[in-house]
Amino acid sequence: MLRSRLNDALKDAMKAKESLAVSTLRLILAALKDRDIAGRSKGNSDGISEDEILEMLQKMVRQRRDSIEMYSKAGRDELAEREANEIVVIEQFLPQALGEDEMRAAIDTVIAELDASSIKDMGRVMAELKQRFAGQMDFGKASATVKELLA
């Protein structure tokens, strides 16, 4: 479903002559194709899953946020603005992100369900969070919160 939404959005952006959206969507589809090809070597002939696509999109947003920070420090505001506009295009395909309180509640729930009690359980907790909340949670922040709760 997400693949077809990406392809349809590319077609629409091309028809509307939205150059930023076209270039961003082409980057997304190229990254998706690369991951599909890499997945074939692992025996996955259908391509990567929806969750893996969401993870890829989140990573792309994170990379652009890092770039914005670097460009801003270097005084390259026009490049920072372009990255911010790309984030807007990418985020159209991500589910609504959980707020800080919702994320904390989800983490508390998973920790309780898994009966996690020490930092040794962090891997299990993070794996479960990634399975349940792919594309909805910033796992960098979630990791810090899990570590804090299990420490």
N, C-alpha and C positions, 0 to 999 in steps of 0.2 A: 504494500500500500504506500509506504513512504517513498519507495523508488518511483512509482508512477506519479506521485505528487511532485517529486523533484523534476522529473521529465516534463510534466505538464507545465510547471512553473517556468522552466526554461523556454518552452515554446511560447508561452504567454509573454515573457519578458522580451523575447526576440521580436514578436509581433508589435509590442508596444515600444520597441527601440530603447529599452532601459539598459544601457550599456553596463552599469555597475552590477545590476542584478544578473545579467547574462554572464559576465565574467565570473562572478561569485558562484553562480550555479554550475558553471563549467568546471570550476575548481573542485566543487563538492563532488560532482559526478566523476571527475578524473580520480579523485582520492578513493571514491567508492569502487571504481573499476580496478584500481591498484589492489585494494583489499580483497576484492573478489578473486583476482588472479592469484594473490598470495594464499587465499583460502583453498583454491583448487589443488595446490600442492599438498594440502593437508587432507585431501579427500572430500572437500565440501564443494560439490559441483554446482549447487544452487546459488552460490554467493553467500555473503555474510547475512546474518540475521538482522531483524529490525532493531534489536537491542544494541548490536554492534554498530549499526548505522547511527543510532542516537549517541552512542559513546564517541564515535568519530566526530559528529557534529559538535558535541560538547568540547572536545579537544580543540577543534578549529576555533571555537569562540574563545577558549582560554588562550590560545596562541595569539589571537588578535588583541586580546586585552593586554597581554605582555608587550606586544608591539606598540600599542597605543602608549603605554607607560614609557617605553624607550624613546619613541618619537617625540613625546611631549617634553621629556628631559633634554632632548637634543634640539628643541625648538622647531621641529618639523611638523607644525600643526596641520598642514594640508595632508600629510601622510597619516597622521593620527585620525583625522576626520574620515579619510577613506576607509581605514580599518574599522572605525565605529559604524560606518554605513554598511560594511560587509557583515558586521555582527547582526545588524537589524535584519538583513536578508536571511542569514543562517538561522536566527532564532524563530523565524516563521515556521520552521519545521520541527522545532523542539516543543514538547508538551510544556504546559505551565509549570514553572519551577516552584518547588516548595519554599515557603517562607522560612525564616529562622526558627520560629516556634514549631511549625509543622515538621521541619527537619529534626529538631530535637525530640519531638514526640515519637517520630518514626524510629529514630535511633533507640530511644528508651524501650519501645515496644519490641524491637528485634533483639536487643540485649536480654530482655526478660524472657522472650520466647526461646532463645538459644541457651538460657541459663548461663550467660557469659559472666565471668567474675574477675578475670585477670587480663593483663595485656596479651597473654598467650592466645586468648580467644579473639583477638582483633581481626585476624585473617578471616575467620568464619563469619564474624559480624559484617565485615566489609563486603564479603562475597554475597551474603544474603541481601544487603542493602543494594548492591549493584544489580542483583537479579530483580528485585522488587521495584526499584525506583530509577531504572535506567532512563536517562534523559530528563529526570525531574529534580535531580539533586546534584549539587556541586560536591563531588566526592573528595576534593581537597579539604574543604571545610568540614565535611562529614568525618573524615579521617581524624582531624584534630579533635573534634568533639568526642568521637569514640575513644580516642586515646586518653582524653581527659577523664571520661567516665569510668574507664577500666583501670586507670592508674591507681 
